[in-house]
Amino acid sequence: MKKIDILIIGSGIAGISLGSLLSKHRKVLIVEKEKEISYHSTGRSFAFFIESYGNKQIIELTKISKEFFKNYDNLFLRKKGVMFIGNNKQKKIIQNFYDEHKTKINLDYLDKKKTLDKASCLKEKYINSSVLDINACEIDVNALYEFYRKNYIRNKCEILKNFQIKDVDEKNNKWIINRDIECNIVVNASGAWADEVAKKFLIKKIDVVPKKRTVFVFKPTNIEIDNKWPLIADIEEKFYFKDQSNQIYASPADETPTYPHDCYPEELDIAIGIDRLQKSTKFEFKSIENKWAGLRTFVMDKSPVIGFENYKKNFFWLVAQGGYGIQTAPALSKIAKELILGNNENKIMKLEDFYNISINRLR
């Protein structure tokens, strides 16, 4: 029987980042049900580091992650900027957004002319104003994932792919998986499958909701792409797009509740995204060159679930990162590591409020 300290279920950014840190201190095993690692949400993400993105907990976690990214200079981040645009009906939302965040991060409020100067692809008649998050950056998801994976492998720990949990038992406060793996702690980092995994361990579900997000790619026929454009997002997150490799990557910002599965884009969602872009931009294109969909997993308050199960102190949750899992991975993995190893006095715990939520929010 293989004996380990910690079993992590799920090889996405949550599992691999935590595994990378824990593997320096404990014998860790990551198991993945798919034939490839990082197959679902992480592998289908084009992620940004945006300090004004998400609720209070997400913003605070992003601040912690910022220290990690700064330590590695430009290895994972490329400064791009994010422009939140609004039409005449949204001008108050733009102003409120600016007023709420202007003292916390580096924002510029742009009138119509300045907005169009920054992004000539937008339609003049559509735009009223915008807010530019100057320091927002693209995240190189592959580089970040590989950084964690290589650290994990360097510490002589394994990833088992195509792994199915068929049998779970508990003896002497240790988990026995498939009758051939014994561990002290199980970490549920299985994303959209979090409740299904919990059920196998006789743990009460936390009601995660997977929500589908669609991306489509096209090449404009009438406009030359300018790689100086920021990522452009509707202030109410009805759509967003960016340039990449001389193409436009766009999304209708859909959040369609669904179930855990290998999801695919729906033609209706792509049609909605195209319609929103046609109303707000000058883009013309003949065809969609690529498309995909991924699952972003939430609980009701849209904050991550992190911490030991209240009545089962050998079962740890690290799920429900929503659409923020890449930019908050450095923070969440550090916090999770300290909780698991019992180092609660560690100085990284700058967020007492979040720390308390992390422990107590499960029930």
C-alpha angles and dihedrals in degrees: 000000000000109000119200138159101230132020116199116199110208132036099216123114092285094054098039095046092050091043090052091057098039094047090071089063108024141029103263134186124192117202125195126190094208127077090241130046121244090016103149129034100356095046092050099046131110098193136194133197103231119168093196094053124110137359127317095280093048092049092051092047089050089055090055091048090052090070090057094049092046090054090059094047109206098345095108106012133066117189109240109142128225123240117202106203131199138188126215092283091052101046093105090051089052091050093047091049091051093047092049097051107024095095093048104046139017106275134162122205108216128195122214096278095047091046092054091045089058095043115024090178091076123095113249094217091054100051127083102161144318145207119231118209094207100194099043111127141199112245118223094224095186093051092048093048092047091050091058095039094052092048089051094049091044088061088059097249126139139231115209113203128198088029119160122193102225103157134024127186134166124215128169090351091304127115120235112200120196087342092279107071123065121188141165097220134025119205115203105211095147099125114205090011094057097113093044090053092047090053090059089058092045090248119147112252122248095211101248114187119209111212123196121234120192129208128187131183130211141160117231116234097199106039132054109231115242113209089205091072113110121230103279121216134176108246090236091046095246091139142346137188143181139185120252131164091353091304136096119247109200141174135189085219089238119180102188112174110234141144132273107285144116095279130203132200118270119224090229092058091049090048090052090050092049091049092052092049093048090054095049106030141045093234119136121181138165102216147002109256098193140358139180143159135217139187123252111192125215142171121213099277094043092235123124120263108229129160145060119307106262096236099028112054094185094061117078129192124215104162146106097063089151113194093334102069098110098047094043097041095099091053098041093047091051093048092045092049092052092048093050095046092043097240095139094152092063115130094235087078093093092143109069091170093052091042091056092047089050092058101038108030097086095078 
